[in-house]
Amino acid sequence: MAIQALKGFKDILPGESEKWVFMEETARRIFRTFGFSEIRTPVLEKTDLFVRSIGTSTDIVEKEMYTLIDRSGDSITLRPEATASVMRAFIEHNLQGQQPIHKLFSIGPMFRHERPQKGRLRQFHQINAEYIGTNSPFADAELIYLLMQILDHLGLLEIRLRLNSLGCPLCRPSFNSALQGFLGERQSELCPDCQRRMSTNPLRVFDCKVERCQELLTAAPTITDFVCRACQEHFEQVQKLISGLSIPIHRDPRLVRGLDYYTRTTFEISASHLGSQDAVAGGGRYDGLIRQLGGADMPAIGFAIGLERMALLLSSQEEWINRPFVFLIPLGAAAREKAFSLLTILYKKEIPAMMDYEDKSLKSQLKRADKVKSRFAAILGTEELNKDRILIRNLDTQSQEAIPIPQFLDYFLERYLK
Ligand code: HAM
């Protein structure tokens, strides 16, 4: 039997891959405008990096990491997200000492052993942004504006920005103990995972997928009532700035995100068209992470967009086909040689073109040109060749004209660049 791809690992085929190029090129262009530089880090890291940054009691670390022992006996893990790796590289190469502010982006595959379903894979891809070195609410607003600009340029409509503040190490403990108190009174009704989370990391109960736990949590205290004055002022300023950018905000006090490093502002972009896996992007502040990983005391904020989910939101396959502009149709050996030289002239000018080398009839070559959705067919038979002319058929309108071969390039340059 032929070998197939692993469950939850997907090939991205022509017709679909054009969408990916579009998403990545759009993001790169906008990152450049906002002053972000690319950083590329390895997909494999020491397991400890993710355990220390994402948190031991998160679903990612407890259940989803692809961890293995390599041939030297070291525990290594395929990155489940990019932030930890980017921070590791940031500290390792002492970028912190070079400038006060860093704007970094990366694009690439991540790995989580989750149950595959629509919009949820085991190898998936993220566009990731990190804005390091400032805790100003203006940076939060700028980063969220950057995210919205990318989504806007990709043509995404009907999306919702959910926003919350998770407080800081000063105010979070009082929320944790209130939550613990609430959960303690309902302990016997909680699932075994939540009973454990209750004492280790109560915030994580909000990630629970068990329906009964979610029902109980509707009455739970929310962080909003516990954030300290400084966090509250920060959050109010962030909301004011985002509203000033005409971005509608949906305050969601239960948005806790699935990673432990977050402080203060957290956000998610959801799209109802996606069904149950509706988060197309997510992020937030992580002011303590760099220090926690052994670096300087530098605040930061970031986000990641899930490319598989983005791709589901873009229009159907048809529009993404890589159409040739000109399909060359030679009839006979002499015409083939001439058409080949015309093909290379089009390639040189970066005009998408195509030609087959089999000795096929006019009808069959026209059928191929139609199938690949070429805009024009350029037909060269012996008679045209003798007259130094070539027949151009517009395949959208079916109109046809003969032009002198010396005008061939100008004819298509003019139409292609229009
Ligand atoms: P995250 O919310 O875990 O955040 O992932 C961000 C996005 O990646 C999600 O909104 C979703 O679109 C996509 N995603 C996550 N898991 C899967 C999956 N199994 N299959 C398909 N898509 C998926 C982070 O990863 C943080 N590192 C974001 C961040 C950057 N925070 C600060 N900086």
Residues whose N, C-alpha, C, O or C-beta is under 5 A from the ligand:
A	BS01	HAM	E81 A82 T83 R112 E114 G119 R120 L121 F124 A129 A279 V280 A281 G282 G283 G284 G302 F303 A304 I305 G306 E308 R309
